[in-house]
């Protein structure tokens, strides 16, 4: 007698349950998918004790007759497919016929179903895989399945269940994704009588996302849509100010099925490249439709993964669509205006404010009568001996502002000084305060008005005196995604405070110049002819034997990048030249970073070139930019803001951090309780 024997049906079902029924969420997934396949428009999911005590699914779908109620618990019994060719055009969520017998094998299950509210329904009880007698009952149209005492006969599986909160989290996560996939179905999810999710089933994906993520998040979502010859997609993705700590908020929904696709998730993240901080991820729900022959969903035991016939084409199209959507929908970040925290002392609310009133540097009467420009000039006179005004030639000597992204706009500062000096050259501090105020105001205002006839109508006369000197060409004003901002000062030498008629702006000076330099370096790196300069003292680097072999094969790649690197014997290489626009003082660090990147990169040279340019631009822009605690003059701040306006994406730095935060006048009034 041989050793191989055929397992009995009950044991086979328990083994199959190990693959299909991993946890309570797996039961919910299979049963809710069956309800969706039955054309239900309302599905209720009621869970107790994380699903281990009770899982109850109620739907208003097609229902089953007595014969189907009994046959449904047989292995590989299904109404979804009938021929082998059906596997290549699957449009239903279930098709294997394994779920019900596998779940019934490890639980106490009760099924009640009816095809019409006017007909008698059928109820079947199954315990541990043993089918009981089918009886007639009164039932409404649809199906109700109760799963009790899950894993009661498999104590090993029950022992390793996680906490109730964890199991509820898994159940909620999958029901949420099913709701996103089918917004025309009304979903209800409760746990121990508490409602966790309620959707209306009105067919609007945005309403479902509001029910799942909250109304505030839904207001910050951007619609996305597109199509190619083979694919069509639509959905919503979050703006860059709405992020999460992991990828679980990326939902890719293919032909009405939620699938986990590493390639699609990466395509979405590439669309957000340089727009999100490191380690942060967006909220995305993307519904993709395609011919069923282009996707294979029969590659995973739980049908959570899929294979695409034209995956590269799909990912490329989705990546570009995400980029286009963000380019059109991004804007300056708005703050979340909140009430300051207060502490309670003897039931009296005392806001924790520390107010310090600065002493005025000029008489109050003079401040009231003088224009903003005159006030600034008078204040400068008090400290002129300590902090003289810089000329354009002095600015050019500053290593920060001799860089290409800033140097071009220094000349505009000379014009500002010229007008101001002509208006003040014949006046002393005292004469301005006493008898010269009116002459200064009239003279400088008239000169500025003649020079800048294109000042907007919304500017007052004092605004023209204070701001027109910082005006930028009309073509920049009209095409920039960021409005003209007039610098007022700095906070801790790190953040620039600016204003315009739209409110107040806080600008991270390091992030702003990072974006400016990033686009400058990317433009340089994209050039076909990269000019290099010979190093006075060539730099040598040494690697392991394996690294040396790999690097020697990729020397042409480095050559195309403007780096002249040669083998110098053994495991040593010598760097003789590099692009002349490498950040001054950081050349060696940049070179070593790029060499290391080449060693870690894959075999696709073309992809390496693109990634190498990106990495180099980000690294060099960070090293070249001004740092925190660097105090800037008014002209330097003005030049920085004007350069920022000319960039293609002035909202985030290359690392994805926001550059500008906007407080509207209403935001400020609300924070100071001027409006309630």
C-alpha positions in Angstrom: 0.0 0.0 0.0 1.3 3.5 -0.9 2.0 6.3 1.5 0.0 9.0 -0.4 -3.6 9.3 0.5 -6.5 11.6 -0.4 -7.5 14.0 2.4 -11.1 14.1 3.5 -13.1 17.2 2.6 -13.3 18.6 6.1 -9.5 18.6 6.6 -9.0 20.0 3.1 -11.3 22.9 4.0 -9.4 23.6 7.2 -6.1 23.7 5.3 -7.6 26.1 2.7 -8.9 28.3 5.5 -5.3 28.9 6.5 -4.7 30.6 3.2 -8.0 32.4 2.8 -9.0 33.2 6.4 -5.9 34.9 7.8 -7.7 37.1 10.3 -11.2 38.5 10.9 -10.6 41.1 8.2 -10.2 38.3 5.7 -13.7 37.1 6.5 -15.2 40.5 6.1 -13.3 41.0 2.8 -14.7 37.7 1.3 -18.2 38.2 2.5 -18.5 41.8 1.5 -17.1 41.1 -1.9 -19.7 38.4 -2.4 -22.4 41.0 -1.5 -20.9 43.4 -4.1 -21.0 40.7 -6.7 -24.6 40.1 -5.9 -25.4 43.7 -7.0 -26.1 45.0 -3.5 -26.7 48.7 -3.1 -26.6 48.7 0.7 -24.2 46.6 2.8 -24.0 46.6 6.5 -21.0 45.2 8.4 -21.5 44.6 12.2 -18.5 43.4 14.2 -18.1 42.5 17.9 -14.9 42.0 19.8 -12.7 42.6 16.7 -14.6 40.1 14.7 -13.7 37.1 16.9 -17.1 36.9 18.6 -19.4 38.0 15.7 -19.2 39.2 12.1 -22.6 40.0 10.6 -22.9 41.0 6.9 -26.3 42.2 5.6 -27.0 43.1 2.0 -29.9 43.8 -0.3 -28.5 41.9 -3.3 -30.0 39.2 -5.5 -30.2 36.6 -2.8 -30.2 32.8 -3.3 -32.7 30.0 -3.4 -32.6 26.8 -1.3 -30.5 24.9 -3.7 -27.8 27.6 -4.0 -27.7 28.1 -0.3 -26.7 24.5 0.2 -24.4 24.3 -2.8 -22.5 27.5 -1.9 -20.7 25.6 0.9 -19.2 23.1 -1.5 -15.5 23.7 -2.5 -15.0 25.4 -5.8 -18.7 26.0 -6.3 -19.2 29.4 -7.9 -21.6 31.4 -10.2 -18.8 33.7 -11.4 -17.0 31.6 -14.0 -17.8 28.4 -16.0 -14.9 28.1 -18.6 -11.2 28.4 -18.5 -11.3 31.4 -20.8 -13.3 33.3 -18.2 -10.2 33.6 -16.1 -8.8 36.0 -18.6 -11.8 38.4 -18.4 -12.7 38.5 -14.8 -15.0 41.4 -13.8 -16.2 40.0 -10.4 -14.4 40.2 -7.1 -14.8 36.5 -6.3 -14.5 33.6 -8.7 -12.7 30.7 -7.0 -15.6 29.3 -4.8 -13.3 28.8 -1.8 -14.4 31.5 0.6 -17.6 30.2 2.2 -16.4 26.6 2.8 -13.1 27.9 4.2 -14.8 30.3 6.6 -17.4 27.7 7.6 -14.6 25.2 8.5 -13.2 27.4 11.3 -16.4 29.1 12.7 -20.0 28.7 13.5 -21.9 30.2 10.5 -25.5 31.0 9.8 -26.7 32.0 6.3 -30.2 33.5 5.6 -31.1 34.5 2.1 -34.1 35.3 -0.1 -34.5 36.2 -3.7 -37.6 38.3 -3.0 -39.3 39.8 0.0 -42.5 38.2 -1.0 -41.1 34.7 -1.1 -40.0 32.3 1.6 -36.3 32.5 2.5 -33.8 29.8 3.4 -31.6 29.5 6.5 -28.6 27.2 6.8 -26.4 26.6 9.8 -22.8 25.3 9.6 -20.5 24.5 12.5 -16.9 23.6 12.0 -17.6 22.7 8.4 -20.5 20.4 9.2 -23.6 21.4 7.2 -26.9 21.4 9.1 -30.4 21.2 7.8 -31.8 24.0 5.6 -35.1 25.5 6.9 -37.6 27.9 5.5 -37.8 31.4 7.2 -39.4 34.7 6.5 -36.7 37.0 5.1 -36.4 40.2 3.1 -34.6 40.2 -0.3 -30.9 39.8 0.1 -28.5 37.8 2.2 -27.5 37.9 5.8 -24.4 35.9 7.1 -23.4 35.6 10.7 -20.0 34.3 11.6 -19.6 33.5 15.3 -16.7 32.1 17.4 -14.1 32.5 14.6 -11.2 30.0 15.0 -13.0 28.2 17.8 -11.6 24.8 16.5 -8.1 26.1 15.6 -6.6 27.3 18.9 -3.2 27.9 17.4 -4.6 30.5 15.0 -6.7 32.1 17.8 -3.7 32.3 20.1 -1.7 34.5 17.7 -4.5 37.0 17.0 -3.5 40.6 17.7 -5.3 43.0 20.0 -9.0 43.9 19.3 -8.0 47.4 18.2 -5.5 46.0 15.7 -8.1 43.6 14.2 -10.7 46.4 14.0 -8.2 48.5 12.3 -7.7 45.9 9.6 -11.4 45.5 9.1 -12.0 49.2 8.9 -9.1 49.6 6.5 -10.5 47.1 4.0 -14.1 48.3 4.3 -12.8 51.8 3.6 -11.1 50.7 0.4 -14.2 48.8 -0.7 -16.2 52.0 -0.1 -13.7 54.0 -2.2 -13.9 51.3 -5.0 -17.8 51.4 -5.0 -19.0 54.9 -4.1 -22.5 54.0 -5.5 -23.0 51.4 -2.6 -24.0 52.6 0.8 -21.6 51.0 3.4 -22.2 50.9 7.2 -19.5 49.6 9.5 -20.1 49.2 13.3 -18.0 47.7 16.1 -19.7 46.9 19.4 -22.6 49.1 18.3 -20.4 52.1 17.5 -20.6 53.4 13.9 -17.1 53.6 12.3 -18.1 54.3 8.8 -21.3 55.5 7.0 -21.4 56.4 3.3 -24.4 57.6 1.4 -24.0 55.6 -1.7 -24.6 58.6 -4.0 -21.9 57.6 -6.4 -19.6 60.5 -5.5 -16.0 59.5 -4.6 -15.3 62.8 -2.9 -18.2 62.2 -0.5 -16.8 58.8 0.4 -13.3 60.3 1.0 -14.9 62.9 3.3 -16.6 60.2 5.3 -13.3 58.3 5.7 -10.7 61.0 6.1 -12.8 63.9 7.2 -14.2 67.0 5.6 -11.1 69.1 6.2 -9.0 66.7 4.2 -11.6 66.4 1.5 -11.4 70.2 1.0 -7.7 69.8 0.2 -8.1 67.1 -2.5 -7.5 67.6 -6.2 -9.4 65.7 -8.9 -7.3 63.7 -11.3 -8.4 62.0 -14.5 -6.8 60.9 -17.8 -6.8 58.1 -20.4 -4.7 56.4 -23.0 -5.7 53.9 -25.7 -5.7 51.1 -23.1 -6.4 52.7 -19.8 -8.7 55.3 -18.2 -8.4 56.6 -14.6 -10.0 59.1 -12.3 -10.0 59.9 -8.6 -8.6 62.3 -6.1 -5.2 63.1 -4.6 -4.2 65.3 -1.7 -2.3 68.6 -1.9 1.2 68.6 -0.5 0.2 70.1 2.8 -1.9 66.9 3.6 0.5 64.0 4.2 0.7 60.8 6.2 3.5 58.7 7.7 3.1 55.6 5.5 1.9 54.4 2.1 -1.3 52.8 3.4 -3.3 55.8 2.3 -2.5 55.1 -1.4 -5.5 53.2 -2.8 -5.2 51.9 -6.3 -8.6 50.5 -7.5 -8.5 48.4 -10.7 -11.7 47.4 -12.4 -13.7 47.8 -9.2 -11.1 45.8 -7.1 -8.6 47.1 -4.6 -5.1 45.9 -5.4 -1.7 46.5 -3.9 0.6 47.5 -6.7 4.2 48.4 -5.9 4.7 49.8 -9.4 1.6 52.0 -9.3 2.4 53.3 -5.9 5.9 54.2 -7.0 4.5 56.0 -10.1 2.3 58.1 -7.8 5.2 58.9 -5.5 7.3 59.9 -8.5 4.6 62.3 -9.5 5.0 64.0 -6.0 8.8 64.1 -6.4 10.4 67.1 -4.6 6.9 68.1 -3.4 6.7 66.1 -0.2 9.1 65.9 2.8 11.1 62.7 3.2 9.1 60.0 4.9 5.7 61.6 4.2 3.1 60.2 1.8 -0.1 61.6 0.2 -3.7 60.5 0.4 -4.7 59.1 -3.0 -7.7 57.1 -4.4 -7.2 56.2 -8.0 -9.8 54.3 -9.9 -8.3 52.6 -13.0 -10.4 50.9 -15.8 -8.9 48.7 -18.4 -9.8 45.7 -20.5 -9.8 42.6 -18.2 -7.4 40.8 -20.6 -4.7 43.3 -19.6 -4.8 42.4 -15.9 -4.4 39.1 -14.1 -5.9 39.1 -10.6 -5.4 35.4 -10.0 -1.8 35.7 -8.8 -2.4 36.1 -5.0 -4.3 33.8 -2.5 -6.3 36.7 -1.3 -6.5 38.4 -4.7 -4.8 41.5 -3.3 -2.2 41.8 -6.0 -2.4 41.9 -9.8 -0.2 41.7 -12.8 -0.5 44.2 -15.7 0.3 43.4 -19.3 1.4 47.0 -20.1 2.6 48.0 -16.6 5.3 50.4 -17.8 2.9 52.3 -20.1 0.3 52.5 -17.3 2.8 53.7 -14.7 4.3 56.3 -17.0 0.9 57.7 -17.8 -0.2 57.8 -14.2 3.0 59.5 -13.1 2.6 62.3 -15.7 -1.1 62.7 -14.8 -0.2 63.2 -11.1 2.5 65.8 -12.1 0.1 67.7 -14.3 -2.6 67.7 -11.6 -0.3 68.9 -8.9 1.2 71.6 -11.2 -2.3 73.0 -11.8 -3.6 72.6 -8.3 -0.8 73.6 -6.0 -0.7 76.9 -4.2 0.8 78.6 -1.2 0.2 76.8 2.1 -2.5 78.2 4.4 -2.1 77.8 8.2 -4.5 76.1 10.4 -5.7 79.0 12.6 -6.2 77.7 16.1 -6.9 79.3 19.5 -3.9 79.7 21.8 -3.8 77.2 24.6 -4.9 78.5 28.0 -4.4 77.3 31.5 -7.1 77.3 34.1 -6.2 79.0 37.4 -9.0 79.1 40.0 -11.5 78.6 37.2 -10.2 81.8 35.5 -8.9 81.3 31.9 -5.6 83.1 31.5 -4.1 83.0 28.0 -0.3 82.3 28.0 1.0 85.4 26.3 4.2 87.2 27.0 3.8 90.8 25.7 6.8 93.1 25.5 6.2 96.6 24.1 9.3 97.9 22.4 10.4 101.5 23.0 9.9 103.8 20.0 13.1 105.1 18.4 11.4 108.3 17.1 8.7 110.5 18.6 5.2 109.1 18.3 3.9 112.2 16.6 6.6 111.8 13.9 5.6 108.2 13.3 2.0 109.0 13.0 2.5 111.7 10.4 5.3 110.1 8.3 4.7 107.6 5.5 6.0 104.0 5.9 9.1 104.8 3.7 9.9 107.9 5.7 9.5 106.0 9.0 12.0 103.4 7.7 14.4 106.2 6.6 14.2 108.0 10.0 14.8 104.7 11.9 17.9 104.0 9.7 19.3 107.5 10.6 19.3 106.5 14.3 21.6 103.6 13.6 23.4 104.8 10.5 26.7 104.9 12.3 26.4 101.3 13.4 24.8 99.8 10.3 25.6 101.7 7.0 23.5 101.0 4.0 25.2 98.6 1.6 25.8 99.6 -2.0 25.4 97.3 -5.0 29.1 96.9 -5.3 29.3 95.8 -1.6 26.5 93.3 -2.2 28.4 91.8 -5.1 31.3 91.2 -2.8 29.1 89.0 -0.5 29.7 85.4 -1.4 26.1 84.5 -1.0 24.8 87.1 -3.4 27.5 86.7 -6.0 25.9 83.4 -6.9 24.1 83.1 -10.3 20.6 83.0 -8.9 20.9 86.3 -7.0 23.6 88.3 -8.7 21.4 89.2 -11.7 18.9 91.2 -9.5 21.5 93.2 -7.5 21.3 96.0 -10.0 17.7 96.7 -9.1 18.9 97.6 -5.6 21.1 100.4 -7.0 18.1 102.1 -8.5 16.3 102.0 -5.1 19.3 103.5 -3.4 19.6 106.2 -6.1 16.0 107.4 -5.7 16.2 107.4 -1.9 19.6 109.1 -1.9 18.4 111.9 -4.2 15.4 112.5 -1.9 17.5 112.6 1.2 20.9 113.9 0.2 20.3 117.5 1.3 18.4 116.7 4.5 19.6 115.9 8.0 17.6 113.9 10.6 16.3 117.0 12.4 15.2 118.8 9.3 13.2 115.8 8.1 11.5 115.5 11.5 10.6 119.2 11.5 10.2 121.0 8.2 11.3 118.6 5.5 8.7 115.9 5.8 6.3 117.3 3.2 9.0 118.0 0.7 10.4 114.5 1.0 7.0 113.0 0.6 6.0 115.0 -2.4 9.4 114.8 -4.2 9.9 111.1 -3.8 6.3 110.2 -4.5 6.2 112.2 -7.7 9.5 110.7 -9.0 8.3 107.2 -8.2 4.9 107.8 -9.8 6.5 109.0 -13.0 8.9 106.0 -13.0 6.3 103.4 -12.3 3.1 104.3 -14.1 2.0 100.6 -14.1 1.4 100.4 -10.3 -2.0 98.6 -9.6 -5.0 100.7 -8.8 -5.4 99.1 -5.4 -2.2 100.7 -4.1 -2.6 103.8 -2.0 -0.2 106.8 -2.3 1.8 105.7 0.7 2.0 102.2 -0.8 3.5 103.6 -4.0 6.2 105.3 -2.1 6.9 102.2 0.0 6.6 99.4 -2.6 7.0 100.6 -6.2 10.8 100.5 -5.9 10.5 96.7 -5.5 8.2 96.3 -8.4 9.0 93.6 -11.0 8.4 93.4 -14.7 4.8 92.9 -15.8 5.5 89.6 -17.5 6.8 88.1 -14.3 3.8 89.4 -12.3 1.4 88.0 -14.8 2.9 84.5 -15.2 4.3 83.6 -11.7 2.4 81.2 -9.5 3.3 83.4 -6.5 2.2 87.0 -6.1 4.5 89.9 -5.6 5.5 90.0 -2.0 7.1 93.0 -0.3 9.7 92.1 2.4 9.1 93.7 5.8 11.8 92.0 8.0 13.2 88.7 9.3 12.5 86.4 12.2 15.6 84.8 13.9 17.5 85.3 10.7 15.6 82.3 9.2 12.2 83.4 8.0 11.4 86.4 5.8 8.2 88.3 6.7 6.5 89.8 3.7 3.2 91.4 2.8 0.9 92.5 0.0 -2.8 93.3 -0.4 -3.5 89.6 0.1 -2.1 89.4 3.6 1.1 88.4 5.4 3.6 85.8 4.2 6.3 83.8 6.0 9.1 82.6 3.7 11.8 80.0 4.7 14.8 81.7 3.2 16.9 78.5 3.0 14.0 76.5 1.3 13.4 79.4 -1.1 17.0 79.6 -2.3 17.1 75.8 -2.4 14.3 75.9 -5.0 16.1 78.6 -6.9 19.4 76.8 -7.1 17.7 73.4 -7.7 16.2 74.7 -10.9 19.4 76.5 -11.9 21.5 73.4 -11.4 18.9 71.1 -13.2 19.1 73.5 -16.2 22.9 73.3 -16.2 22.9 69.5 -15.9 20.4 69.1 -18.7 22.8 70.8 -21.1 24.5 68.6 -23.7 27.9 70.4 -23.4 28.9 70.5 -19.7 32.0 72.6 -19.3 34.5 71.4 -16.7 37.4 73.0 -15.0 40.7 71.3 -14.2 41.4 70.9 -10.5 44.6 72.5 -9.3 45.2 69.6 -6.9 43.5 66.4 -8.3 41.5 64.4 -5.7 42.1 60.7 -5.2 39.6 58.2 -3.8 40.0 54.6 -2.9 37.4 51.8 -2.9 37.2 48.0 -2.3 38.1 45.7 -5.1 34.4 45.0 -6.0 33.6 48.7 -6.0 36.6 49.5 -8.1 35.5 47.0 -10.8 32.0 48.5 -10.8 33.2 52.1 -10.9 35.7 51.4 -13.8 32.8 50.2 -15.9 30.9 53.4 -15.3 33.6 56.0 -16.0 31.9 57.0 -19.3 28.8 57.8 -17.3 30.8 60.1 -15.0 32.5 61.6 -18.1 29.1 62.6 -19.6 28.3 64.3 -16.3 31.3 66.5 -16.5 33.5 64.6 -14.1 36.9 63.5 -15.4 37.7 60.4 -13.3 40.5 58.0 -14.2 41.9 54.7 -12.8 45.0 55.5 -10.8 46.3 52.0 -10.2 44.8 49.2 -8.0 41.7 50.3 -6.2 42.5 54.1 -6.5 40.9 56.6 -8.8 41.8 60.2 -9.5 39.4 63.1 -10.1 41.0 65.7 -12.4 38.1 68.0 -13.3 34.5 68.8 -12.4 31.8 71.2 -13.7 32.8 74.8 -12.9 29.4 75.6 -11.3 29.8 73.1 -8.4 29.1 74.9 -5.1 32.3 76.7 -4.0 33.9 75.0 -1.0 31.8 71.9 -1.3 33.3 70.5 -4.5 35.0 67.4 -3.0 31.9 66.5 -0.9 29.7 66.7 -4.0 32.2 64.6 -6.0 32.3 61.8 -3.4 28.5 61.8 -3.1 28.1 61.4 -6.8 30.7 58.6 -7.0 29.0 56.8 -4.2 25.6 57.2 -6.0 27.1 55.7 -9.2 28.3 52.7 -7.2 24.9 52.1 -5.6 22.8 52.7 -8.8 21.5 49.9 -11.0 22.6 48.8 -14.5 20.4 51.0 -16.6 22.7 53.8 -17.6 20.0 56.1 -19.0 18.1 55.9 -15.8 21.3 56.5 -13.9 21.9 59.8 -15.7 18.4 61.1 -14.9 18.7 60.1 -11.2 22.2 61.3 -11.0 21.2 64.7 -12.3 18.4 64.9 -9.8 20.5 63.8 -6.8 23.3 66.2 -7.8 21.0 69.1 -8.2 19.3 68.5 -4.8 22.6 68.1 -3.0 24.3 71.1 -4.6 21.2 73.4 -4.1 21.2 72.5 -0.4 24.9 73.2 0.1 24.8 76.4 -1.9 21.8 78.0 -0.2 21.9 80.4 2.7 21.4 78.8 6.0 19.4 79.7 9.1 20.6 82.6 11.3 21.8 84.5 8.3 20.5 88.1 8.5 19.7 89.7 5.2 19.4 93.3 4.1 16.1 94.5 2.6 17.6 94.4 -0.9 18.8 90.8 -0.4 15.3 89.7 0.8 13.7 91.5 -2.1 16.1 89.9 -4.6 15.4 86.4 -3.1 11.6 86.8 -3.4 11.8 88.0 -7.0 14.0 85.1 -7.9 11.6 82.7 -6.2 8.7 84.0 -8.3 10.5 83.1 -11.5 10.8 79.4 -10.6 8.5 76.8 -12.1 7.4 75.4 -8.7 7.8 78.0 -6.0 5.8 76.2 -3.3 8.2 73.5 -2.0 11.9 73.0 -1.8 13.5 70.0 -3.5 13.0 68.0 -0.3 9.3 68.7 -0.3 9.1 71.2 2.6 6.9 74.2 2.1 8.5 77.5 1.2 5.8 80.1 1.8 3.0 80.2 4.3 0.2 82.7 3.7 -1.9 84.4 6.4 -4.8 86.3 4.9 -6.1 89.4 6.6 -9.1 87.4 7.8 -6.7 84.8 9.4 -4.9 87.5 11.3 -8.1 89.2 12.4 -9.5 85.8 13.6 -6.3 85.0 15.6 -6.5 88.4 17.3 -10.3 88.0 17.9 -11.2 91.0 15.8 -13.7 88.8 14.1 -15.6 86.0 15.9 
